[in-house]
Amino acid sequence: MKRFTFKKTAVVSVASVAVLGISGVAYAYFTSTGQGTGSATTGTSTAFTVSAPAVTSGDLVPSSTIGTGVKDTVSYTVTNPSAGNQYLSSVVISVGSSTGTSPSLVETNWTKTVGANPACSSHDFSVGGSAVGDGITAGSGSFTIHPNVDLTPGQVYSGTVTLQMIDNSANQDSCQAATVPLFIAAS
């Protein structure tokens, strides 16, 4: 009986090796290439949020030399409300009102007329020590700051600028108790 078991095992082993050998020879394949497309949509920029609390000290009076005399310091912030980073290249601050709607506001010269006196206007002020007439609109005084910063989502850039009333050698009674508007443009 021992012989018979040995022969049966030998036959099964030889058959297994033969099947494995045949299956190894049966592989064949083709090569191929393929291509596809996909897409994603980018977002758009979001207008910076700019704010500046009012300075209500009421201490501005005419000064004969720009940069000397009474000056108010105005603090401002520029916030990135976007979901992505946005580059803040410049902040232009001028005495002036605005027209249009956000984010396409434009600065216009400001004038306060009271009675028969000459009007109080952008010409009566200096921003950041800049001479009048340097503004983004002819006749307004402006000051440009170049932060050149990449603001992350929600990040705030803070700055300050000085505002001064200058002596124009004329009657400036119309400027008394005036609320002088500042136009702050961030880009």
VMD Tcl script that builds the backbone (N, CA, C; Angstrom):
set m [mol new atoms 561]
animate dup $m
set s [atomselect $m all]
$s set {name element resname resid chain x y z} {
  {N N MET 1 A 0.785 -1.188 0.000}
  {CA C MET 1 A 0.000 0.000 0.000}
  {C C MET 1 A 0.832 1.259 0.000}
  {N N LYS 2 A 1.974 1.149 0.516}
  {CA C LYS 2 A 2.827 2.311 0.519}
  {C C LYS 2 A 3.236 2.677 -0.893}
  {N N ARG 3 A 3.466 1.735 -1.751}
  {CA C ARG 3 A 3.849 2.027 -3.118}
  {C C ARG 3 A 2.776 2.761 -3.872}
  {N N PHE 4 A 1.545 2.337 -3.726}
  {CA C PHE 4 A 0.431 2.951 -4.435}
  {C C PHE 4 A 0.270 4.422 -4.042}
  {N N THR 5 A 0.384 4.780 -2.821}
  {CA C THR 5 A 0.263 6.144 -2.352}
  {C C THR 5 A 1.371 7.006 -2.944}
  {N N PHE 6 A 2.560 6.440 -3.029}
  {CA C PHE 6 A 3.676 7.183 -3.577}
  {C C PHE 6 A 3.451 7.496 -5.050}
  {N N LYS 7 A 2.948 6.582 -5.820}
  {CA C LYS 7 A 2.713 6.770 -7.239}
  {C C LYS 7 A 1.613 7.807 -7.462}
  {N N LYS 8 A 0.602 7.767 -6.662}
  {CA C LYS 8 A -0.499 8.702 -6.794}
  {C C LYS 8 A -0.020 10.131 -6.522}
  {N N THR 9 A 0.792 10.334 -5.553}
  {CA C THR 9 A 1.324 11.639 -5.211}
  {C C THR 9 A 2.245 12.124 -6.314}
  {N N ALA 10 A 3.045 11.281 -6.871}
  {CA C ALA 10 A 3.965 11.653 -7.927}
  {C C ALA 10 A 3.199 12.076 -9.179}
  {N N VAL 11 A 2.138 11.395 -9.521}
  {CA C VAL 11 A 1.343 11.717 -10.697}
  {C C VAL 11 A 0.658 13.068 -10.516}
  {N N VAL 12 A 0.107 13.337 -9.345}
  {CA C VAL 12 A -0.553 14.608 -9.063}
  {C C VAL 12 A 0.462 15.751 -9.130}
  {N N SER 13 A 1.637 15.579 -8.623}
  {CA C SER 13 A 2.666 16.611 -8.629}
  {C C SER 13 A 3.106 16.929 -10.047}
  {N N VAL 14 A 3.313 15.907 -10.874}
  {CA C VAL 14 A 3.721 16.118 -12.256}
  {C C VAL 14 A 2.606 16.833 -13.012}
  {N N ALA 15 A 1.356 16.530 -12.766}
  {CA C ALA 15 A 0.223 17.167 -13.430}
  {C C ALA 15 A 0.128 18.649 -13.025}
  {N N SER 16 A 0.375 18.955 -11.777}
  {CA C SER 16 A 0.327 20.339 -11.301}
  {C C SER 16 A 1.404 21.175 -11.969}
  {N N VAL 17 A 2.608 20.676 -12.079}
  {CA C VAL 17 A 3.708 21.387 -12.710}
  {C C VAL 17 A 3.389 21.610 -14.188}
  {N N ALA 18 A 2.784 20.639 -14.842}
  {CA C ALA 18 A 2.443 20.771 -16.257}
  {C C ALA 18 A 1.400 21.863 -16.467}
  {N N VAL 19 A 0.392 21.961 -15.602}
  {CA C VAL 19 A -0.647 22.980 -15.712}
  {C C VAL 19 A -0.042 24.364 -15.488}
  {N N LEU 20 A 0.816 24.502 -14.492}
  {CA C LEU 20 A 1.456 25.779 -14.221}
  {C C LEU 20 A 2.334 26.219 -15.389}
  {N N GLY 21 A 3.026 25.325 -15.969}
  {CA C GLY 21 A 3.884 25.638 -17.106}
  {C C GLY 21 A 3.074 26.100 -18.306}
  {N N ILE 22 A 1.950 25.476 -18.554}
  {CA C ILE 22 A 1.104 25.853 -19.680}
  {C C ILE 22 A 0.495 27.238 -19.441}
  {N N SER 23 A 0.022 27.521 -18.223}
  {CA C SER 23 A -0.595 28.812 -17.943}
  {C C SER 23 A 0.418 29.945 -18.039}
  {N N GLY 24 A 1.671 29.739 -17.764}
  {CA C GLY 24 A 2.704 30.755 -17.888}
  {C C GLY 24 A 2.967 31.125 -19.339}
  {N N VAL 25 A 2.727 30.295 -20.233}
  {CA C VAL 25 A 2.962 30.534 -21.644}
  {C C VAL 25 A 1.760 31.224 -22.280}
  {N N ALA 26 A 0.586 31.182 -21.691}
  {CA C ALA 26 A -0.642 31.660 -22.307}
  {C C ALA 26 A -0.866 33.163 -22.173}
  {N N TYR 27 A 0.013 33.903 -21.478}
  {CA C TYR 27 A -0.191 35.350 -21.326}
  {C C TYR 27 A 0.112 36.092 -22.616}
  {N N ALA 28 A -0.786 37.040 -22.984}
  {CA C ALA 28 A -0.578 37.950 -24.113}
  {C C ALA 28 A -1.262 39.253 -23.767}
  {N N TYR 29 A -0.795 40.392 -24.328}
  {CA C TYR 29 A -1.403 41.678 -24.012}
  {C C TYR 29 A -1.178 42.667 -25.142}
  {N N PHE 30 A -1.971 43.716 -25.136}
  {CA C PHE 30 A -1.807 44.830 -26.054}
  {C C PHE 30 A -1.402 46.048 -25.233}
  {N N THR 31 A -0.681 47.003 -25.846}
  {CA C THR 31 A -0.400 48.282 -25.180}
  {C C THR 31 A -1.369 49.313 -25.716}
  {N N SER 32 A -1.586 50.357 -24.933}
  {CA C SER 32 A -2.553 51.369 -25.331}
  {C C SER 32 A -2.213 52.683 -24.647}
  {N N THR 33 A -2.823 53.744 -25.098}
  {CA C THR 33 A -2.719 55.046 -24.443}
  {C C THR 33 A -4.121 55.599 -24.283}
  {N N GLY 34 A -4.269 56.635 -23.473}
  {CA C GLY 34 A -5.572 57.255 -23.286}
  {C C GLY 34 A -5.402 58.682 -22.803}
  {N N GLN 35 A -6.407 59.473 -23.007}
  {CA C GLN 35 A -6.396 60.857 -22.562}
  {C C GLN 35 A -7.779 61.221 -22.061}
  {N N GLY 36 A -7.825 62.261 -21.208}
  {CA C GLY 36 A -9.101 62.725 -20.692}
  {C C GLY 36 A -8.996 64.202 -20.367}
  {N N THR 37 A -10.079 64.797 -20.005}
  {CA C THR 37 A -10.077 66.205 -19.635}
  {C C THR 37 A -10.816 66.382 -18.325}
  {N N GLY 38 A -10.525 67.486 -17.656}
  {CA C GLY 38 A -11.206 67.867 -16.427}
  {C C GLY 38 A -11.115 69.366 -16.307}
  {N N SER 39 A -11.781 69.946 -15.367}
  {CA C SER 39 A -11.698 71.388 -15.197}
  {C C SER 39 A -12.073 71.777 -13.781}
  {N N ALA 40 A -11.687 72.987 -13.440}
  {CA C ALA 40 A -12.068 73.598 -12.166}
  {C C ALA 40 A -12.273 75.076 -12.449}
  {N N THR 41 A -13.092 75.734 -11.690}
  {CA C THR 41 A -13.373 77.149 -11.894}
  {C C THR 41 A -12.709 77.958 -10.790}
  {N N THR 42 A -12.021 79.030 -11.196}
  {CA C THR 42 A -11.368 79.890 -10.205}
  {C C THR 42 A -12.356 80.918 -9.673}
  {N N GLY 43 A -12.035 81.466 -8.547}
  {CA C GLY 43 A -12.868 82.508 -7.952}
  {C C GLY 43 A -12.490 83.866 -8.522}
  {N N THR 44 A -13.014 84.907 -7.947}
  {CA C THR 44 A -12.699 86.272 -8.363}
  {C C THR 44 A -12.238 87.060 -7.137}
  {N N SER 45 A -11.652 88.197 -7.392}
  {CA C SER 45 A -11.215 89.032 -6.279}
  {C C SER 45 A -12.437 89.636 -5.583}
  {N N THR 46 A -12.239 90.001 -4.344}
  {CA C THR 46 A -13.279 90.631 -3.544}
  {C C THR 46 A -12.764 92.001 -3.113}
  {N N ALA 47 A -13.612 93.009 -3.179}
  {CA C ALA 47 A -13.181 94.364 -2.808}
  {C C ALA 47 A -12.719 94.398 -1.351}
  {N N PHE 48 A -11.584 95.061 -1.116}
  {CA C PHE 48 A -11.100 95.258 0.249}
  {C C PHE 48 A -12.139 96.040 1.042}
  {N N THR 49 A -12.202 95.792 2.343}
  {CA C THR 49 A -13.049 96.569 3.240}
  {C C THR 49 A -12.147 97.602 3.915}
  {N N VAL 50 A -12.480 98.873 3.747}
  {CA C VAL 50 A -11.653 99.961 4.280}
  {C C VAL 50 A -12.468 100.732 5.309}
  {N N SER 51 A -11.855 101.013 6.457}
  {CA C SER 51 A -12.559 101.805 7.462}
  {C C SER 51 A -11.585 102.730 8.184}
  {N N ALA 52 A -12.137 103.830 8.661}
  {CA C ALA 52 A -11.363 104.802 9.430}
  {C C ALA 52 A -12.314 105.500 10.387}
  {N N PRO 53 A -12.077 105.380 11.682}
  {CA C PRO 53 A -12.942 106.093 12.618}
  {C C PRO 53 A -12.720 107.600 12.512}
  {N N ALA 54 A -13.756 108.353 12.752}
  {CA C ALA 54 A -13.675 109.811 12.672}
  {C C ALA 54 A -12.838 110.369 13.818}
  {N N VAL 55 A -12.041 111.368 13.488}
  {CA C VAL 55 A -11.296 112.112 14.505}
  {C C VAL 55 A -12.120 113.364 14.778}
  {N N THR 56 A -12.589 113.517 15.999}
  {CA C THR 56 A -13.527 114.605 16.320}
  {C C THR 56 A -12.950 115.631 17.286}
  {N N SER 57 A -11.642 115.779 17.313}
  {CA C SER 57 A -11.027 116.701 18.271}
  {C C SER 57 A -11.319 118.167 17.944}
  {N N GLY 58 A -11.632 118.494 16.703}
  {CA C GLY 58 A -11.967 119.878 16.347}
  {C C GLY 58 A -10.830 120.850 16.534}
  {N N ASP 59 A -9.593 120.374 16.375}
  {CA C ASP 59 A -8.445 121.235 16.655}
  {C C ASP 59 A -7.706 121.740 15.413}
  {N N LEU 60 A -8.158 121.374 14.214}
  {CA C LEU 60 A -7.452 121.815 13.011}
  {C C LEU 60 A -7.664 123.303 12.760}
  {N N VAL 61 A -6.569 124.014 12.604}
  {CA C VAL 61 A -6.586 125.453 12.306}
  {C C VAL 61 A -5.540 125.694 11.211}
  {N N PRO 62 A -5.669 126.800 10.469}
  {CA C PRO 62 A -4.708 127.060 9.392}
  {C C PRO 62 A -3.274 127.156 9.906}
  {N N SER 63 A -2.371 126.511 9.153}
  {CA C SER 63 A -0.946 126.576 9.448}
  {C C SER 63 A -0.232 127.031 8.179}
  {N N SER 64 A 0.722 127.934 8.320}
  {CA C SER 64 A 1.381 128.507 7.141}
  {C C SER 64 A 2.371 127.559 6.471}
  {N N THR 65 A 2.831 126.541 7.163}
  {CA C THR 65 A 3.801 125.612 6.586}
  {C C THR 65 A 3.306 124.183 6.724}
  {N N ILE 66 A 3.252 123.494 5.600}
  {CA C ILE 66 A 2.824 122.093 5.619}
  {C C ILE 66 A 3.811 121.283 6.435}
  {N N GLY 67 A 3.292 120.465 7.315}
  {CA C GLY 67 A 4.125 119.623 8.165}
  {C C GLY 67 A 4.378 120.196 9.541}
  {N N THR 68 A 4.048 121.483 9.760}
  {CA C THR 68 A 4.196 122.081 11.083}
  {C C THR 68 A 2.822 122.520 11.557}
  {N N GLY 69 A 2.695 122.769 12.818}
  {CA C GLY 69 A 1.404 123.205 13.359}
  {C C GLY 69 A 0.549 122.016 13.764}
  {N N VAL 70 A -0.753 122.272 13.899}
  {CA C VAL 70 A -1.681 121.257 14.378}
  {C C VAL 70 A -1.976 120.254 13.271}
  {N N LYS 71 A -1.820 118.982 13.604}
  {CA C LYS 71 A -2.133 117.889 12.684}
  {C C LYS 71 A -2.929 116.844 13.447}
  {N N ASP 72 A -3.919 116.275 12.791}
  {CA C ASP 72 A -4.644 115.139 13.368}
  {C C ASP 72 A -4.111 113.869 12.727}
  {N N THR 73 A -3.992 112.823 13.541}
  {CA C THR 73 A -3.580 111.527 13.022}
  {C C THR 73 A -4.826 110.666 12.856}
  {N N VAL 74 A -5.034 110.190 11.649}
  {CA C VAL 74 A -6.200 109.373 11.326}
  {C C VAL 74 A -5.737 107.926 11.139}
  {N N SER 75 A -6.341 107.027 11.905}
  {CA C SER 75 A -6.048 105.600 11.766}
  {C C SER 75 A -7.011 104.989 10.759}
  {N N TYR 76 A -6.542 104.009 10.020}
  {CA C TYR 76 A -7.407 103.321 9.060}
  {C C TYR 76 A -7.018 101.846 9.002}
  {N N THR 77 A -7.935 101.025 8.516}
  {CA C THR 77 A -7.664 99.601 8.322}
  {C C THR 77 A -8.144 99.180 6.937}
  {N N VAL 78 A -7.441 98.218 6.374}
  {CA C VAL 78 A -7.830 97.582 5.120}
  {C C VAL 78 A -7.905 96.092 5.419}
  {N N THR 79 A -9.083 95.505 5.186}
  {CA C THR 79 A -9.307 94.089 5.487}
  {C C THR 79 A -9.539 93.307 4.204}
  {N N ASN 80 A -8.967 92.112 4.140}
  {CA C ASN 80 A -9.204 91.211 3.011}
  {C C ASN 80 A -10.383 90.294 3.369}
  {N N PRO 81 A -11.581 90.545 2.800}
  {CA C PRO 81 A -12.743 89.715 3.124}
  {C C PRO 81 A -12.842 88.473 2.237}
  {N N SER 82 A -11.883 88.292 1.342}
  {CA C SER 82 A -11.910 87.188 0.377}
  {C C SER 82 A -11.589 85.849 1.037}
  {N N ALA 83 A -11.929 84.775 0.341}
  {CA C ALA 83 A -11.588 83.423 0.802}
  {C C ALA 83 A -10.160 83.060 0.418}
  {N N GLY 84 A -9.501 83.924 -0.373}
  {CA C GLY 84 A -8.125 83.672 -0.800}
  {C C GLY 84 A -7.239 84.869 -0.522}
  {N N ASN 85 A -5.946 84.699 -0.734}
  {CA C ASN 85 A -5.002 85.793 -0.544}
  {C C ASN 85 A -5.241 86.882 -1.586}
  {N N GLN 86 A -5.027 88.141 -1.184}
  {CA C GLN 86 A -5.123 89.282 -2.099}
  {C C GLN 86 A -3.974 90.236 -1.780}
  {N N TYR 87 A -3.376 90.791 -2.830}
  {CA C TYR 87 A -2.214 91.659 -2.684}
  {C C TYR 87 A -2.644 93.114 -2.522}
  {N N LEU 88 A -2.186 93.745 -1.447}
  {CA C LEU 88 A -2.457 95.165 -1.207}
  {C C LEU 88 A -1.238 95.946 -1.663}
  {N N SER 89 A -1.379 96.611 -2.803}
  {CA C SER 89 A -0.275 97.336 -3.403}
  {C C SER 89 A -0.191 98.767 -2.900}
  {N N SER 90 A -1.345 99.457 -2.870}
  {CA C SER 90 A -1.299 100.859 -2.456}
  {C C SER 90 A -2.569 101.281 -1.734}
  {N N VAL 91 A -2.413 102.307 -0.914}
  {CA C VAL 91 A -3.533 102.957 -0.234}
  {C C VAL 91 A -3.377 104.449 -0.526}
  {N N VAL 92 A -4.389 105.034 -1.188}
  {CA C VAL 92 A -4.365 106.461 -1.529}
  {C C VAL 92 A -5.402 107.157 -0.658}
  {N N ILE 93 A -4.952 108.148 0.104}
  {CA C ILE 93 A -5.830 108.868 1.019}
  {C C ILE 93 A -5.875 110.324 0.576}
  {N N SER 94 A -7.081 110.837 0.381}
  {CA C SER 94 A -7.225 112.218 -0.066}
  {C C SER 94 A -8.417 112.868 0.614}
  {N N VAL 95 A -8.435 114.191 0.589}
  {CA C VAL 95 A -9.593 114.937 1.081}
  {C C VAL 95 A -10.574 114.971 -0.073}
  {N N GLY 96 A -11.700 114.347 0.118}
  {CA C GLY 96 A -12.678 114.318 -0.953}
  {C C GLY 96 A -13.856 113.450 -0.619}
  {N N SER 97 A -14.895 113.631 -1.393}
  {CA C SER 97 A -16.102 112.818 -1.275}
  {C C SER 97 A -15.977 111.684 -2.280}
  {N N SER 98 A -16.992 110.857 -2.340}
  {CA C SER 98 A -16.958 109.773 -3.307}
  {C C SER 98 A -18.257 109.729 -4.097}
  {N N THR 99 A -18.153 109.214 -5.306}
  {CA C THR 99 A -19.326 108.972 -6.131}
  {C C THR 99 A -19.244 107.541 -6.629}
  {N N GLY 100 A -20.361 107.032 -7.101}
  {CA C GLY 100 A -20.393 105.657 -7.586}
  {C C GLY 100 A -20.805 104.709 -6.487}
  {N N THR 101 A -20.706 103.427 -6.779}
  {CA C THR 101 A -21.034 102.397 -5.802}
  {C C THR 101 A -19.839 101.474 -5.643}
  {N N SER 102 A -19.708 100.899 -4.480}
  {CA C SER 102 A -18.582 100.021 -4.182}
  {C C SER 102 A -18.631 98.810 -5.097}
  {N N PRO 103 A -17.530 98.321 -5.636}
  {CA C PRO 103 A -16.161 98.762 -5.400}
  {C C PRO 103 A -15.684 99.807 -6.400}
  {N N SER 104 A -16.583 100.390 -7.161}
  {CA C SER 104 A -16.186 101.360 -8.188}
  {C C SER 104 A -16.382 102.803 -7.738}
  {N N LEU 105 A -16.076 103.087 -6.501}
  {CA C LEU 105 A -16.159 104.461 -6.004}
  {C C LEU 105 A -15.018 105.279 -6.592}
  {N N VAL 106 A -15.286 106.522 -6.887}
  {CA C VAL 106 A -14.231 107.429 -7.344}
  {C C VAL 106 A -14.249 108.671 -6.464}
  {N N GLU 107 A -13.081 109.259 -6.293}
  {CA C GLU 107 A -12.951 110.440 -5.444}
  {C C GLU 107 A -13.308 111.678 -6.238}
  {N N THR 108 A -14.020 112.573 -5.596}
  {CA C THR 108 A -14.316 113.881 -6.192}
  {C C THR 108 A -13.896 114.951 -5.190}
  {N N ASN 109 A -13.562 116.119 -5.684}
  {CA C ASN 109 A -13.189 117.218 -4.786}
  {C C ASN 109 A -14.338 117.532 -3.842}
  {N N TRP 110 A -13.990 117.921 -2.656}
  {CA C TRP 110 A -14.980 118.232 -1.635}
  {C C TRP 110 A -15.055 119.736 -1.460}
  {N N THR 111 A -16.268 120.229 -1.282}
  {CA C THR 111 A -16.482 121.651 -1.018}
  {C C THR 111 A -17.581 121.812 0.015}
  {N N LYS 112 A -17.330 122.690 0.993}
  {CA C LYS 112 A -18.337 123.036 1.993}
  {C C LYS 112 A -18.581 124.534 1.842}
  {N N THR 113 A -19.767 124.894 1.444}
  {CA C THR 113 A -20.105 126.302 1.248}
  {C C THR 113 A -20.948 126.798 2.415}
  {N N VAL 114 A -20.539 127.923 2.994}
  {CA C VAL 114 A -21.296 128.533 4.085}
  {C C VAL 114 A -21.414 130.024 3.791}
  {N N GLY 115 A -22.627 130.510 3.624}
  {CA C GLY 115 A -22.856 131.954 3.423}
  {C C GLY 115 A -22.065 132.526 2.263}
  {N N ALA 116 A -21.583 133.738 2.435}
  {CA C ALA 116 A -20.898 134.464 1.364}
  {C C ALA 116 A -19.385 134.271 1.390}
  {N N ASN 117 A -18.882 133.576 2.404}
  {CA C ASN 117 A -17.440 133.369 2.494}
  {C C ASN 117 A -16.974 132.450 1.358}
  {N N PRO 118 A -15.691 132.521 1.014}
  {CA C PRO 118 A -15.200 131.531 0.049}
  {C C PRO 118 A -15.435 130.127 0.616}
  {N N ALA 119 A -15.684 129.187 -0.262}
  {CA C ALA 119 A -15.977 127.812 0.166}
  {C C ALA 119 A -14.748 127.169 0.794}
  {N N CYS 120 A -14.991 126.286 1.732}
  {CA C CYS 120 A -13.943 125.428 2.286}
  {C C CYS 120 A -13.884 124.221 1.361}
  {N N SER 121 A -12.679 123.832 0.931}
  {CA C SER 121 A -12.589 122.732 -0.032}
  {C C SER 121 A -11.340 121.893 0.207}
  {N N SER 122 A -11.151 120.932 -0.660}
  {CA C SER 122 A -9.969 120.066 -0.606}
  {C C SER 122 A -8.681 120.877 -0.626}
  {N N HIS 123 A -8.708 122.028 -1.272}
  {CA C HIS 123 A -7.521 122.886 -1.390}
  {C C HIS 123 A -7.021 123.392 -0.035}
  {N N ASP 124 A -7.883 123.385 0.969}
  {CA C ASP 124 A -7.527 123.931 2.279}
  {C C ASP 124 A -6.812 122.928 3.191}
  {N N PHE 125 A -6.519 121.725 2.690}
  {CA C PHE 125 A -5.975 120.681 3.553}
  {C C PHE 125 A -4.789 119.966 2.916}
  {N N SER 126 A -4.012 119.375 3.776}
  {CA C SER 126 A -2.882 118.552 3.369}
  {C C SER 126 A -3.047 117.183 4.025}
  {N N VAL 127 A -2.759 116.140 3.274}
  {CA C VAL 127 A -2.843 114.769 3.796}
  {C C VAL 127 A -1.443 114.157 3.788}
  {N N GLY 128 A -1.013 113.683 4.930}
  {CA C GLY 128 A 0.291 113.033 5.017}
  {C C GLY 128 A 1.464 113.936 4.680}
  {N N GLY 129 A 1.290 115.240 4.822}
  {CA C GLY 129 A 2.364 116.171 4.509}
  {C C GLY 129 A 2.509 116.456 3.025}
  {N N SER 130 A 1.588 115.925 2.204}
  {CA C SER 130 A 1.632 116.189 0.761}
  {C C SER 130 A 1.015 117.538 0.462}
  {N N ALA 131 A 1.625 118.246 -0.458}
  {CA C ALA 131 A 1.101 119.548 -0.856}
  {C C ALA 131 A -0.228 119.385 -1.567}
  {N N VAL 132 A -1.068 120.401 -1.488}
  {CA C VAL 132 A -2.349 120.360 -2.191}
  {C C VAL 132 A -2.095 120.303 -3.682}
  {N N GLY 133 A -3.044 119.739 -4.412}
  {CA C GLY 133 A -2.906 119.615 -5.853}
  {C C GLY 133 A -2.232 118.329 -6.288}
  {N N ASP 134 A -1.817 117.481 -5.339}
  {CA C ASP 134 A -1.160 116.223 -5.687}
  {C C ASP 134 A -2.124 115.053 -5.737}
  {N N GLY 135 A -3.408 115.312 -5.658}
  {CA C GLY 135 A -4.373 114.228 -5.504}
  {C C GLY 135 A -4.682 113.467 -6.765}
  {N N ILE 136 A -5.503 112.418 -6.622}
  {CA C ILE 136 A -5.910 111.634 -7.774}
  {C C ILE 136 A -6.961 112.378 -8.576}
  {N N THR 137 A -7.531 113.424 -8.005}
  {CA C THR 137 A -8.382 114.348 -8.748}
  {C C THR 137 A -7.729 115.710 -8.605}
  {N N ALA 138 A -7.629 116.443 -9.703}
  {CA C ALA 138 A -6.941 117.740 -9.678}
  {C C ALA 138 A -7.469 118.617 -8.553}
  {N N GLY 139 A -6.576 119.182 -7.778}
  {CA C GLY 139 A -6.957 120.117 -6.727}
  {C C GLY 139 A -7.075 119.498 -5.355}
  {N N SER 140 A -7.039 118.185 -5.246}
  {CA C SER 140 A -7.156 117.573 -3.916}
  {C C SER 140 A -5.784 117.141 -3.438}
  {N N GLY 141 A -5.584 117.186 -2.151}
  {CA C GLY 141 A -4.335 116.707 -1.590}
  {C C GLY 141 A -4.460 115.228 -1.269}
  {N N SER 142 A -3.460 114.470 -1.622}
  {CA C SER 142 A -3.527 113.039 -1.326}
  {C C SER 142 A -2.186 112.528 -0.841}
  {N N PHE 143 A -2.226 111.361 -0.293}
  {CA C PHE 143 A -1.042 110.707 0.226}
  {C C PHE 143 A -1.134 109.246 -0.172}
  {N N THR 144 A -0.078 108.707 -0.756}
  {CA C THR 144 A -0.078 107.310 -1.190}
  {C C THR 144 A 0.902 106.510 -0.354}
  {N N ILE 145 A 0.428 105.393 0.133}
  {CA C ILE 145 A 1.241 104.457 0.900}
  {C C ILE 145 A 1.316 103.175 0.078}
  {N N HIS 146 A 2.484 102.558 0.024}
  {CA C HIS 146 A 2.663 101.309 -0.714}
  {C C HIS 146 A 3.019 100.186 0.266}
  {N N PRO 147 A 2.005 99.545 0.863}
  {CA C PRO 147 A 2.288 98.463 1.809}
  {C C PRO 147 A 2.946 97.254 1.140}
  {N N ASN 148 A 2.534 96.964 -0.109}
  {CA C ASN 148 A 3.051 95.807 -0.848}
  {C C ASN 148 A 3.055 94.551 0.021}
  {N N VAL 149 A 1.865 94.185 0.488}
  {CA C VAL 149 A 1.713 92.999 1.331}
  {C C VAL 149 A 0.663 92.065 0.738}
  {N N ASP 150 A 0.888 90.776 0.957}
  {CA C ASP 150 A -0.053 89.744 0.541}
  {C C ASP 150 A -0.930 89.438 1.745}
  {N N LEU 151 A -2.196 89.849 1.691}
  {CA C LEU 151 A -3.098 89.661 2.828}
  {C C LEU 151 A -3.811 88.310 2.707}
  {N N THR 152 A -3.721 87.513 3.760}
  {CA C THR 152 A -4.426 86.237 3.805}
  {C C THR 152 A -5.908 86.497 4.093}
  {N N PRO 153 A -6.774 85.508 3.893}
  {CA C PRO 153 A -8.208 85.714 4.158}
  {C C PRO 153 A -8.451 86.245 5.574}
  {N N GLY 154 A -9.168 87.360 5.665}
  {CA C GLY 154 A -9.502 87.962 6.954}
  {C C GLY 154 A -8.406 88.824 7.554}
  {N N GLN 155 A -7.234 88.848 6.952}
  {CA C GLN 155 A -6.125 89.620 7.509}
  {C C GLN 155 A -6.388 91.121 7.365}
  {N N VAL 156 A -5.911 91.896 8.343}
  {CA C VAL 156 A -6.121 93.337 8.393}
  {C C VAL 156 A -4.775 94.049 8.309}
  {N N TYR 157 A -4.709 95.057 7.452}
  {CA C TYR 157 A -3.554 95.953 7.395}
  {C C TYR 157 A -3.976 97.248 8.076}
  {N N SER 158 A -3.171 97.742 9.016}
  {CA C SER 158 A -3.484 98.976 9.738}
  {C C SER 158 A -2.452 100.037 9.424}
  {N N GLY 159 A -2.917 101.279 9.323}
  {CA C GLY 159 A -2.010 102.385 9.071}
  {C C GLY 159 A -2.546 103.678 9.645}
  {N N THR 160 A -1.741 104.718 9.549}
  {CA C THR 160 A -2.153 106.056 9.988}
  {C C THR 160 A -1.692 107.076 8.957}
  {N N VAL 161 A -2.363 108.206 8.955}
  {CA C VAL 161 A -1.998 109.316 8.087}
  {C C VAL 161 A -2.355 110.616 8.816}
  {N N THR 162 A -1.630 111.682 8.504}
  {CA C THR 162 A -1.931 112.967 9.139}
  {C C THR 162 A -2.803 113.822 8.227}
  {N N LEU 163 A -3.640 114.636 8.854}
  {CA C LEU 163 A -4.493 115.597 8.161}
  {C C LEU 163 A -4.197 116.961 8.777}
  {N N GLN 164 A -3.993 117.948 7.932}
  {CA C GLN 164 A -3.638 119.280 8.404}
  {C C GLN 164 A -4.381 120.312 7.573}
  {N N MET 165 A -4.796 121.387 8.227}
  {CA C MET 165 A -5.385 122.525 7.527}
  {C C MET 165 A -4.254 123.490 7.218}
  {N N ILE 166 A -4.214 123.964 5.969}
  {CA C ILE 166 A -3.133 124.866 5.579}
  {C C ILE 166 A -3.678 126.279 5.333}
  {N N ASP 167 A -2.861 127.245 5.609}
  {CA C ASP 167 A -3.216 128.660 5.415}
  {C C ASP 167 A -3.083 128.991 3.935}
  {N N ASN 168 A -4.196 129.366 3.308}
  {CA C ASN 168 A -4.155 129.693 1.884}
  {C C ASN 168 A -4.140 131.208 1.638}
  {N N SER 169 A -3.879 131.970 2.669}
  {CA C SER 169 A -3.801 133.445 2.587}
  {C C SER 169 A -5.114 134.082 2.155}
  {N N ALA 170 A -6.218 133.413 2.448}
  {CA C ALA 170 A -7.552 133.955 2.134}
  {C C ALA 170 A -8.463 133.685 3.320}
  {N N ASN 171 A -9.682 134.206 3.256}
  {CA C ASN 171 A -10.663 133.977 4.304}
  {C C ASN 171 A -11.029 132.491 4.313}
  {N N GLN 172 A -10.836 131.835 5.455}
  {CA C GLN 172 A -11.153 130.421 5.575}
  {C C GLN 172 A -12.244 130.174 6.625}
  {N N ASP 173 A -13.097 131.177 6.844}
  {CA C ASP 173 A -14.181 131.039 7.816}
  {C C ASP 173 A -15.101 129.862 7.490}
  {N N SER 174 A -15.266 129.527 6.228}
  {CA C SER 174 A -16.151 128.418 5.846}
  {C C SER 174 A -15.655 127.075 6.359}
  {N N CYS 175 A -14.382 127.004 6.701}
  {CA C CYS 175 A -13.823 125.746 7.205}
  {C C CYS 175 A -14.065 125.542 8.703}
  {N N GLN 176 A -14.587 126.553 9.372}
  {CA C GLN 176 A -14.829 126.414 10.805}
  {C C GLN 176 A -15.867 125.319 11.060}
  {N N ALA 177 A -15.554 124.458 12.002}
  {CA C ALA 177 A -16.432 123.357 12.433}
  {C C ALA 177 A -16.810 122.403 11.293}
  {N N ALA 178 A -15.976 122.339 10.267}
  {CA C ALA 178 A -16.252 121.452 9.124}
  {C C ALA 178 A -15.870 120.017 9.454}
  {N N THR 179 A -16.658 119.097 8.963}
  {CA C THR 179 A -16.295 117.675 9.010}
  {C C THR 179 A -15.643 117.378 7.673}
  {N N VAL 180 A -14.343 117.176 7.691}
  {CA C VAL 180 A -13.559 117.009 6.469}
  {C C VAL 180 A -13.570 115.531 6.072}
  {N N PRO 181 A -14.133 115.205 4.902}
  {CA C PRO 181 A -14.202 113.796 4.496}
  {C C PRO 181 A -12.872 113.304 3.914}
  {N N LEU 182 A -12.505 112.107 4.285}
  {CA C LEU 182 A -11.324 111.475 3.697}
  {C C LEU 182 A -11.769 110.338 2.793}
  {N N PHE 183 A -11.184 110.261 1.631}
  {CA C PHE 183 A -11.455 109.180 0.691}
  {C C PHE 183 A -10.240 108.269 0.728}
  {N N ILE 184 A -10.464 107.005 1.060}
  {CA C ILE 184 A -9.367 106.051 1.178}
  {C C ILE 184 A -9.602 104.938 0.145}
  {N N ALA 185 A -8.680 104.833 -0.798}
  {CA C ALA 185 A -8.802 103.844 -1.875}
  {C C ALA 185 A -7.680 102.812 -1.737}
  {N N ALA 186 A -8.053 101.565 -1.550}
  {CA C ALA 186 A -7.066 100.480 -1.433}
  {C C ALA 186 A -7.092 99.656 -2.710}
  {N N SER 187 A -5.904 99.343 -3.190}
  {CA C SER 187 A -5.822 98.492 -4.384}
  {C C SER 187 A -4.598 97.595 -4.319}
}
mol reanalyze $m
mol bondsrecalc $m
mol representation Tube
mol addrep $m
